[in-house]
Amino acid sequence: MALVQLTISALPAHVRTARLMATAVARRAGISETALDEIRLAVGEACSRAVEAHRAHCPDQPIQLELIDSAAPRPDGPHGSAPAAVPQNGRAAQRFEVVVSDRAPVKEPSSTVNHHGPGGAGIFLGDQTPPGGVSGLSPDVGLAVIVGLADEVSIEPNDDGTVVRMSWPLGRTEPESTQLVD
């Protein structure tokens, strides 16, 4: 398993750096050209959300990114090599995963409104438009975009911040053209 770790400060200019790094690592891992745009956009959304949250709550804290290529040989640890992730069909999963971790509080200390929607991810968000935000758009819009772009998504809010995990299969082939049959 190849792992690239990137730490950025809570500055909007560093979102571009994270997108470029994620795209470069994904390309090296073997992601198809068509999926690279999805990765670029999803990482941009996740990092923008984290930067915005950090700027409002903890501007001195760094944002952590992990870029994981599960197809690369796993390094030998003290107990030998780690077992590969095996899905239900028995074949080893080969995925490119991006993990964006922030340290901003999930719930505003003064907010008492529960924004748990039906089927929601359990994220508590304030009613105010954040500084630099767009009026009328919920901060959840970025998370919805991520869910639409990534093949698998996990959003894990906790007391120490939020972890957004996104992954795409490696070696995705270009979509075949479909022909209509009369």
N, C-alpha and C positions, 0 to 999 in steps of 0.2 A: 504494500500500500504506500503510495507516494503522498506526502503531506507537505503543503506549503502554508505557512502561517504568516499573516499580515496584520499588523497593528497600525491603525490610523487614528489621528486625533479628530475631534469633532468639528471639522471644517468642511464645508461643501466642496471645496476644490479637491479634497482627498477621495470623494466618491468616484471621480473619474479615474483616479489611480487604481482603486479597487476594481472597477469595471475592466480596465485594461489588463490588470493582473489575472483576474478570473478568466477572461477570454483567452489569454495566452496559455494559461495552464490547461484550460479545457481543450484548446486546439492540440496541445502537446499530448493530451490524454487520449485523443482520437475521437472527440465529439465531431459530429458532422457539421458542415458549414451552415446548414439551415438552423441547427440548434444553437449555434454561437450567438445569434441575435437574441434568442430567448434568454440565454444565460446573461448576456450583457445587460439586458433590460431588468431582469429579475434581481441581479446583484445591485444594480443602480437603485432600484426601489427599496430593497432591504437596507442598503447603506444610507440612503437619504432619510429613511424613517429613523434609523438609529442616530444619525447626525442631528436631526431635528430634536429628538428626545434628549440627547446629551446636551445640546446647546441650551435647552430649557431647564435641565435639572442637574447636570453634572459635567459642565464643559471641560473640566480638567481630566476627566477619565477617558481612557482610550477605548476604541471599538475594536473587537477582535474578529478576524476572518480566518477561516480554515478552508483550504481548497484541497479536496481529497480525491485522489484517483485510485479507485479500488482495484483496477486491473493490473497495476504495477506489482512486481514481486513484493511481498511483505518483508520488512526487515526482521531479522532474528532478534528476539528479545531475550531476557534472562531465562525464559522458559521455552525457548524455541520459537518457531514462527506461529503467529496467531492464526486461528482457523478462519477460512474465508466465509463470508456471509452466504448462507445457502437458502434460497427461496424454496417454496413448497414443491416446485417442479424438480428439485434436486440439482439444478445447474448453479454454478457459482455466479453470484450477482456481480456484474461489472458495471459500476456506476461512477459518475462524476458528481461529487457532493460539495456544496458550498454551505458553510455554517457561519452566520453573522450573529455575534453576541454583543449585546449592549448591557450597560449597567444602570440605565435610567429606571426609576421606579415605574412600575406598571400602573399604579393607581395614584392619582393626585392626592396628596395628604388632605386637602380641604374639600375634595369632591366626595359627595355621598350618593351620587347617581350611579346606579348599577347599569352598565351598558351591555349586560348579558342579553344578547338577542337569541331568538330560538335557533338552536344549532350553532351558535356563535362559538368562538374560540376562547371565551372567558376573558377577554381583554377589556380593562376598564379605561375609558378615555374621557377626558374633560370635554365640556361643551364649548369652550372658547377656541377660536381659531388660533393656532400657535403662531409665534412670530415668524414671518416669512411664509406662512401657509396661505392657502387659497380659501377665501370665504365660500361657504356652501359645500365644500368637500370635506368629508370625514377623514380623519387619519387612517381609517380602515380601508380607504380606497387603494392605497399602496399595497396593503396586504392582499386585497382581492386581485390586484394585477399580478402579484407574485404567484398566487394560487393558479391563475390562468396560464402562466408562462412555464412553470416548472412541472416536471413529470410527477414528482412526489414532493409534498410540502408538509412540514411540521412547524407549528408556531407554539413555542413553549414559554408563556409568561410565568415569572416567579418573583420572589421577593428581591432577588439580586439583579433583575433586568429581564430582557426577553431574548430568547434564542430562536432564530429563524433558520431552519434546515431546509435546503432545496436540493433536489437531485435529478439527474437525467441519465438515461442509459448510455453506455459507451457503444461506439460503433453503429450508431443509428444510421440506417441507410436513407438515401434520398427517397422521397415519396414516389411511388410508381404512378405513371399517368393512367388514368382510368378512361376506358372507352365506353361510350354508351352503346348498348345493343338495341337495335330496332326491333 
